[in-house]
Amino acid sequence: MKQGAFLLVASSIFAFIALLHVLRLFYGWKVTLGEWTVPVWVSWIGLLIAGYLACQGFLLKNRER
């Protein structure tokens, strides 16, 4: 796989994950892993990390041209 294609795919996946975190924050979805309920603040951290990685990936993809 070429680097540009990889950056596009990886960035799109991270953007989708960030979108899921935004939707969880907006709609107040509950997430449970086993018997543990995941706190909402985890989505804030996930949004920051996934959003940052998506932005950086798209920026690198655009610089590649």
Distance bins in CASP14 RR format, pairs under 12 A and 6 or more apart:
PFRMAT RR
TARGET T0000
AUTHOR 0000-0000-0000
RMODE 2
METHOD distances of the structure
MODEL  1
1 7 0 0 0 0 1 0 0 0 0 0 0
1 8 0 0 0 0 0 1 0 0 0 0 0
1 9 1 0 0 1 0 0 0 0 0 0 0
1 10 0 0 0 0 0 1 0 0 0 0 0
2 8 0 0 0 0 1 0 0 0 0 0 0
2 9 0 0 0 0 0 1 0 0 0 0 0
2 61 0 0 0 0 0 1 0 0 0 0 0
2 64 0 0 0 0 1 0 0 0 0 0 0
3 9 0 0 0 0 0 1 0 0 0 0 0
3 10 0 0 0 0 0 1 0 0 0 0 0
3 57 0 0 0 0 0 1 0 0 0 0 0
3 60 0 0 0 0 1 0 0 0 0 0 0
3 61 0 0 0 0 1 0 0 0 0 0 0
3 63 0 0 0 0 0 1 0 0 0 0 0
3 64 1 0 0 1 0 0 0 0 0 0 0
3 65 0 0 0 0 0 1 0 0 0 0 0
4 10 0 0 0 0 1 0 0 0 0 0 0
4 11 0 0 0 0 1 0 0 0 0 0 0
4 12 0 0 0 0 0 1 0 0 0 0 0
4 57 0 0 0 0 1 0 0 0 0 0 0
4 58 0 0 0 0 0 1 0 0 0 0 0
4 60 0 0 0 0 1 0 0 0 0 0 0
4 61 1 0 1 0 0 0 0 0 0 0 0
4 62 0 0 0 0 0 1 0 0 0 0 0
4 63 0 0 0 0 0 1 0 0 0 0 0
4 64 1 0 1 0 0 0 0 0 0 0 0
4 65 0 0 0 0 1 0 0 0 0 0 0
5 11 0 0 0 0 0 1 0 0 0 0 0
5 12 0 0 0 0 0 1 0 0 0 0 0
5 61 0 0 0 0 1 0 0 0 0 0 0
5 64 0 0 0 0 0 1 0 0 0 0 0
6 12 0 0 0 0 0 1 0 0 0 0 0
6 13 0 0 0 0 0 1 0 0 0 0 0
6 57 0 0 0 0 1 0 0 0 0 0 0
6 60 0 0 0 0 0 1 0 0 0 0 0
6 61 0 0 0 0 1 0 0 0 0 0 0
6 64 0 0 0 0 0 1 0 0 0 0 0
7 13 0 0 0 0 0 1 0 0 0 0 0
7 14 0 0 0 0 0 1 0 0 0 0 0
7 15 0 0 0 0 0 1 0 0 0 0 0
7 53 0 0 0 0 0 1 0 0 0 0 0
7 54 0 0 0 0 0 1 0 0 0 0 0
7 55 0 0 0 0 0 1 0 0 0 0 0
7 56 0 0 0 0 1 0 0 0 0 0 0
7 57 1 0 1 0 0 0 0 0 0 0 0
7 58 1 0 0 1 0 0 0 0 0 0 0
7 59 0 0 0 0 1 0 0 0 0 0 0
7 60 1 0 1 0 0 0 0 0 0 0 0
7 61 1 0 1 0 0 0 0 0 0 0 0
7 62 0 0 0 0 1 0 0 0 0 0 0
7 63 0 0 0 0 1 0 0 0 0 0 0
7 64 1 0 0 1 0 0 0 0 0 0 0
7 65 0 0 0 0 0 1 0 0 0 0 0
8 14 0 0 0 0 0 1 0 0 0 0 0
8 15 0 0 0 0 0 1 0 0 0 0 0
8 54 0 0 0 0 0 1 0 0 0 0 0
8 57 0 0 0 0 1 0 0 0 0 0 0
8 58 0 0 0 0 1 0 0 0 0 0 0
8 60 0 0 0 0 0 1 0 0 0 0 0
8 61 1 0 1 0 0 0 0 0 0 0 0
8 62 0 0 0 0 0 1 0 0 0 0 0
8 64 0 0 0 0 1 0 0 0 0 0 0
9 15 0 0 0 0 0 1 0 0 0 0 0
9 16 0 0 0 0 0 1 0 0 0 0 0
9 54 0 0 0 0 0 1 0 0 0 0 0
9 57 0 0 0 0 0 1 0 0 0 0 0
9 58 0 0 0 0 0 1 0 0 0 0 0
9 61 0 0 0 0 0 1 0 0 0 0 0
10 16 0 0 0 0 0 1 0 0 0 0 0
10 17 0 0 0 0 0 1 0 0 0 0 0
10 50 0 0 0 0 0 1 0 0 0 0 0
10 53 1 0 0 1 0 0 0 0 0 0 0
10 54 0 0 0 0 1 0 0 0 0 0 0
10 56 0 0 0 0 0 1 0 0 0 0 0
10 57 1 0 0 1 0 0 0 0 0 0 0
10 58 0 0 0 0 1 0 0 0 0 0 0
10 60 0 0 0 0 1 0 0 0 0 0 0
10 61 0 0 0 0 1 0 0 0 0 0 0
11 17 0 0 0 0 0 1 0 0 0 0 0
11 18 0 0 0 0 0 1 0 0 0 0 0
11 50 0 0 0 0 0 1 0 0 0 0 0
11 51 0 0 0 0 1 0 0 0 0 0 0
11 52 0 0 0 0 0 1 0 0 0 0 0
11 53 1 0 0 1 0 0 0 0 0 0 0
11 54 1 0 1 0 0 0 0 0 0 0 0
11 55 0 0 0 0 1 0 0 0 0 0 0
11 56 1 0 0 1 0 0 0 0 0 0 0
11 57 1 0 1 0 0 0 0 0 0 0 0
11 58 1 0 1 0 0 0 0 0 0 0 0
11 59 0 0 0 0 1 0 0 0 0 0 0
11 60 0 0 0 0 1 0 0 0 0 0 0
11 61 1 0 0 1 0 0 0 0 0 0 0
11 62 0 0 0 0 0 1 0 0 0 0 0
11 64 0 0 0 0 0 1 0 0 0 0 0
12 18 0 0 0 0 0 1 0 0 0 0 0
12 19 0 0 0 0 0 1 0 0 0 0 0
12 50 0 0 0 0 0 1 0 0 0 0 0
12 51 0 0 0 0 0 1 0 0 0 0 0
12 53 0 0 0 0 0 1 0 0 0 0 0
12 54 1 0 0 1 0 0 0 0 0 0 0
12 57 0 0 0 0 1 0 0 0 0 0 0
12 58 0 0 0 0 1 0 0 0 0 0 0
12 61 0 0 0 0 0 1 0 0 0 0 0
13 19 0 0 0 0 0 1 0 0 0 0 0
13 20 0 0 0 0 0 1 0 0 0 0 0
13 50 0 0 0 0 1 0 0 0 0 0 0
13 51 0 0 0 0 0 1 0 0 0 0 0
13 53 0 0 0 0 1 0 0 0 0 0 0
13 54 0 0 0 0 1 0 0 0 0 0 0
13 57 0 0 0 0 0 1 0 0 0 0 0
13 58 0 0 0 0 0 1 0 0 0 0 0
14 20 0 0 0 0 0 1 0 0 0 0 0
14 21 0 0 0 0 0 1 0 0 0 0 0
14 46 0 0 0 0 0 1 0 0 0 0 0
14 47 0 0 0 0 0 1 0 0 0 0 0
14 48 0 0 0 0 0 1 0 0 0 0 0
14 49 0 0 0 0 1 0 0 0 0 0 0
14 50 1 0 1 0 0 0 0 0 0 0 0
14 51 1 0 0 1 0 0 0 0 0 0 0
14 52 0 0 0 0 1 0 0 0 0 0 0
14 53 1 0 1 0 0 0 0 0 0 0 0
14 54 1 1 0 0 0 0 0 0 0 0 0
14 55 0 0 0 0 1 0 0 0 0 0 0
14 56 0 0 0 0 1 0 0 0 0 0 0
14 57 1 0 0 1 0 0 0 0 0 0 0
14 58 0 0 0 0 1 0 0 0 0 0 0
15 21 0 0 0 0 0 1 0 0 0 0 0
15 22 0 0 0 0 0 1 0 0 0 0 0
15 47 0 0 0 0 0 1 0 0 0 0 0
15 50 1 0 0 1 0 0 0 0 0 0 0
15 51 1 0 0 1 0 0 0 0 0 0 0
15 52 0 0 0 0 0 1 0 0 0 0 0
15 53 0 0 0 0 1 0 0 0 0 0 0
15 54 1 0 1 0 0 0 0 0 0 0 0
15 55 0 0 0 0 1 0 0 0 0 0 0
15 56 0 0 0 0 0 1 0 0 0 0 0
15 57 0 0 0 0 1 0 0 0 0 0 0
15 58 1 0 0 1 0 0 0 0 0 0 0
15 61 0 0 0 0 0 1 0 0 0 0 0
16 22 0 0 0 0 0 1 0 0 0 0 0
16 23 0 0 0 0 0 1 0 0 0 0 0
16 50 0 0 0 0 1 0 0 0 0 0 0
16 51 0 0 0 0 0 1 0 0 0 0 0
16 53 0 0 0 0 0 1 0 0 0 0 0
16 54 0 0 0 0 1 0 0 0 0 0 0
17 23 0 0 0 0 0 1 0 0 0 0 0
17 24 0 0 0 0 0 1 0 0 0 0 0
17 43 0 0 0 0 0 1 0 0 0 0 0
17 46 1 0 0 1 0 0 0 0 0 0 0
17 47 0 0 0 0 1 0 0 0 0 0 0
17 48 0 0 0 0 0 1 0 0 0 0 0
17 49 0 0 0 0 1 0 0 0 0 0 0
17 50 1 0 1 0 0 0 0 0 0 0 0
17 51 0 0 0 0 1 0 0 0 0 0 0
17 52 0 0 0 0 0 1 0 0 0 0 0
17 53 0 0 0 0 1 0 0 0 0 0 0
17 54 0 0 0 0 1 0 0 0 0 0 0
18 24 0 0 0 0 0 1 0 0 0 0 0
18 25 0 0 0 0 0 1 0 0 0 0 0
18 43 0 0 0 0 1 0 0 0 0 0 0
18 44 0 0 0 0 0 1 0 0 0 0 0
18 45 0 0 0 0 0 1 0 0 0 0 0
18 46 1 0 0 1 0 0 0 0 0 0 0
18 47 1 0 1 0 0 0 0 0 0 0 0
18 48 0 0 0 0 1 0 0 0 0 0 0
18 49 0 0 0 0 1 0 0 0 0 0 0
18 50 1 1 0 0 0 0 0 0 0 0 0
18 51 1 0 1 0 0 0 0 0 0 0 0
18 52 0 0 0 0 1 0 0 0 0 0 0
18 53 0 0 0 0 1 0 0 0 0 0 0
18 54 1 0 1 0 0 0 0 0 0 0 0
18 55 0 0 0 0 1 0 0 0 0 0 0
18 58 0 0 0 0 0 1 0 0 0 0 0
19 25 0 0 0 0 0 1 0 0 0 0 0
19 26 0 0 0 0 0 1 0 0 0 0 0
19 43 0 0 0 0 0 1 0 0 0 0 0
19 46 0 0 0 0 0 1 0 0 0 0 0
19 47 0 0 0 0 1 0 0 0 0 0 0
19 50 0 0 0 0 1 0 0 0 0 0 0
19 51 0 0 0 0 1 0 0 0 0 0 0
19 54 0 0 0 0 1 0 0 0 0 0 0
20 26 0 0 0 0 0 1 0 0 0 0 0
20 27 0 0 0 0 0 1 0 0 0 0 0
20 29 0 0 0 0 1 0 0 0 0 0 0
20 31 0 0 0 0 0 1 0 0 0 0 0
20 43 0 0 0 0 1 0 0 0 0 0 0
20 46 0 0 0 0 1 0 0 0 0 0 0
20 47 0 0 0 0 1 0 0 0 0 0 0
20 50 0 0 0 0 1 0 0 0 0 0 0
20 51 0 0 0 0 0 1 0 0 0 0 0
20 54 0 0 0 0 0 1 0 0 0 0 0
21 27 0 0 0 0 0 1 0 0 0 0 0
21 28 0 0 0 0 0 1 0 0 0 0 0
21 29 0 0 0 0 0 1 0 0 0 0 0
21 31 0 0 0 0 0 1 0 0 0 0 0
21 38 0 0 0 0 0 1 0 0 0 0 0
21 40 0 0 0 0 1 0 0 0 0 0 0
21 41 0 0 0 0 0 1 0 0 0 0 0
21 42 0 0 0 0 1 0 0 0 0 0 0
21 43 1 0 1 0 0 0 0 0 0 0 0
21 44 1 0 0 1 0 0 0 0 0 0 0
21 45 0 0 0 0 1 0 0 0 0 0 0
21 46 1 0 1 0 0 0 0 0 0 0 0
21 47 1 1 0 0 0 0 0 0 0 0 0
21 48 0 0 0 0 1 0 0 0 0 0 0
21 49 0 0 0 0 1 0 0 0 0 0 0
21 50 1 0 0 1 0 0 0 0 0 0 0
21 51 0 0 0 0 1 0 0 0 0 0 0
21 54 0 0 0 0 0 1 0 0 0 0 0
22 28 0 0 0 0 0 1 0 0 0 0 0
22 29 0 0 0 0 0 1 0 0 0 0 0
22 43 0 0 0 0 1 0 0 0 0 0 0
22 44 0 0 0 0 0 1 0 0 0 0 0
22 46 0 0 0 0 0 1 0 0 0 0 0
22 47 1 0 0 1 0 0 0 0 0 0 0
22 48 0 0 0 0 0 1 0 0 0 0 0
22 50 0 0 0 0 1 0 0 0 0 0 0
22 51 0 0 0 0 1 0 0 0 0 0 0
22 54 0 0 0 0 0 1 0 0 0 0 0
23 29 1 0 0 1 0 0 0 0 0 0 0
23 31 0 0 0 0 0 1 0 0 0 0 0
23 43 0 0 0 0 1 0 0 0 0 0 0
23 47 0 0 0 0 0 1 0 0 0 0 0
24 30 0 0 0 0 1 0 0 0 0 0 0
24 31 1 0 0 1 0 0 0 0 0 0 0
24 38 0 0 0 0 1 0 0 0 0 0 0
24 39 0 0 0 0 0 1 0 0 0 0 0
24 40 1 0 0 1 0 0 0 0 0 0 0
24 41 0 0 0 0 0 1 0 0 0 0 0
24 42 0 0 0 0 1 0 0 0 0 0 0
24 43 1 0 1 0 0 0 0 0 0 0 0
24 44 0 0 0 0 1 0 0 0 0 0 0
24 46 0 0 0 0 1 0 0 0 0 0 0
24 47 0 0 0 0 1 0 0 0 0 0 0
24 50 0 0 0 0 0 1 0 0 0 0 0
25 31 0 0 0 0 0 1 0 0 0 0 0
25 39 0 0 0 0 0 1 0 0 0 0 0
25 40 1 0 0 1 0 0 0 0 0 0 0
25 41 0 0 0 0 1 0 0 0 0 0 0
25 42 0 0 0 0 0 1 0 0 0 0 0
25 43 1 0 1 0 0 0 0 0 0 0 0
25 44 1 0 0 1 0 0 0 0 0 0 0
25 45 0 0 0 0 0 1 0 0 0 0 0
25 46 0 0 0 0 0 1 0 0 0 0 0
25 47 1 0 0 1 0 0 0 0 0 0 0
25 48 0 0 0 0 0 1 0 0 0 0 0
26 40 0 0 0 0 0 1 0 0 0 0 0
26 43 0 0 0 0 1 0 0 0 0 0 0
26 47 0 0 0 0 0 1 0 0 0 0 0
27 40 0 0 0 0 0 1 0 0 0 0 0
27 43 0 0 0 0 0 1 0 0 0 0 0
28 37 0 0 0 0 0 1 0 0 0 0 0
28 38 0 0 0 0 0 1 0 0 0 0 0
28 39 0 0 0 0 0 1 0 0 0 0 0
28 40 1 0 0 1 0 0 0 0 0 0 0
28 43 0 0 0 0 1 0 0 0 0 0 0
29 37 0 0 0 0 0 1 0 0 0 0 0
29 38 0 0 0 0 1 0 0 0 0 0 0
29 40 0 0 0 0 1 0 0 0 0 0 0
29 43 0 0 0 0 1 0 0 0 0 0 0
30 36 0 0 0 0 0 1 0 0 0 0 0
30 37 1 0 0 1 0 0 0 0 0 0 0
30 38 0 0 0 0 1 0 0 0 0 0 0
30 39 0 0 0 0 0 1 0 0 0 0 0
30 40 0 0 0 0 1 0 0 0 0 0 0
30 43 0 0 0 0 0 1 0 0 0 0 0
31 37 1 0 0 1 0 0 0 0 0 0 0
31 38 1 0 1 0 0 0 0 0 0 0 0
31 39 0 0 0 0 1 0 0 0 0 0 0
31 40 0 0 0 0 1 0 0 0 0 0 0
31 42 0 0 0 0 1 0 0 0 0 0 0
31 43 0 0 0 0 1 0 0 0 0 0 0
31 46 0 0 0 0 0 1 0 0 0 0 0
32 38 1 0 0 1 0 0 0 0 0 0 0
32 39 0 0 0 0 0 1 0 0 0 0 0
33 39 0 0 0 0 0 1 0 0 0 0 0
33 42 0 0 0 0 0 1 0 0 0 0 0
36 42 0 0 0 0 0 1 0 0 0 0 0
38 44 0 0 0 0 0 1 0 0 0 0 0
38 45 0 0 0 0 0 1 0 0 0 0 0
38 46 0 0 0 0 0 1 0 0 0 0 0
39 45 0 0 0 0 0 1 0 0 0 0 0
39 46 0 0 0 0 0 1 0 0 0 0 0
40 46 0 0 0 0 0 1 0 0 0 0 0
40 47 0 0 0 0 0 1 0 0 0 0 0
41 47 0 0 0 0 0 1 0 0 0 0 0
41 48 0 0 0 0 0 1 0 0 0 0 0
42 48 0 0 0 0 0 1 0 0 0 0 0
42 49 0 0 0 0 0 1 0 0 0 0 0
42 50 0 0 0 0 0 1 0 0 0 0 0
43 49 0 0 0 0 0 1 0 0 0 0 0
43 50 0 0 0 0 1 0 0 0 0 0 0
43 51 0 0 0 0 0 1 0 0 0 0 0
44 50 0 0 0 0 0 1 0 0 0 0 0
44 51 0 0 0 0 0 1 0 0 0 0 0
45 51 0 0 0 0 0 1 0 0 0 0 0
45 52 0 0 0 0 0 1 0 0 0 0 0
46 52 0 0 0 0 1 0 0 0 0 0 0
46 53 0 0 0 0 1 0 0 0 0 0 0
46 54 0 0 0 0 0 1 0 0 0 0 0
47 53 0 0 0 0 0 1 0 0 0 0 0
47 54 0 0 0 0 0 1 0 0 0 0 0
47 55 0 0 0 0 0 1 0 0 0 0 0
48 54 0 0 0 0 0 1 0 0 0 0 0
48 55 0 0 0 0 0 1 0 0 0 0 0
49 55 0 0 0 0 0 1 0 0 0 0 0
49 56 0 0 0 0 0 1 0 0 0 0 0
50 56 0 0 0 0 0 1 0 0 0 0 0
50 57 0 0 0 0 0 1 0 0 0 0 0
51 57 0 0 0 0 1 0 0 0 0 0 0
51 58 0 0 0 0 1 0 0 0 0 0 0
51 59 0 0 0 0 0 1 0 0 0 0 0
52 58 0 0 0 0 0 1 0 0 0 0 0
52 59 0 0 0 0 0 1 0 0 0 0 0
53 59 0 0 0 0 0 1 0 0 0 0 0
53 60 0 0 0 0 0 1 0 0 0 0 0
54 60 0 0 0 0 0 1 0 0 0 0 0
54 61 0 0 0 0 0 1 0 0 0 0 0
55 61 0 0 0 0 0 1 0 0 0 0 0
55 62 0 0 0 0 0 1 0 0 0 0 0
56 62 0 0 0 0 0 1 0 0 0 0 0
56 63 0 0 0 0 0 1 0 0 0 0 0
57 63 0 0 0 0 1 0 0 0 0 0 0
57 64 0 0 0 0 1 0 0 0 0 0 0
58 64 0 0 0 0 0 1 0 0 0 0 0
59 65 0 0 0 0 0 1 0 0 0 0 0
END
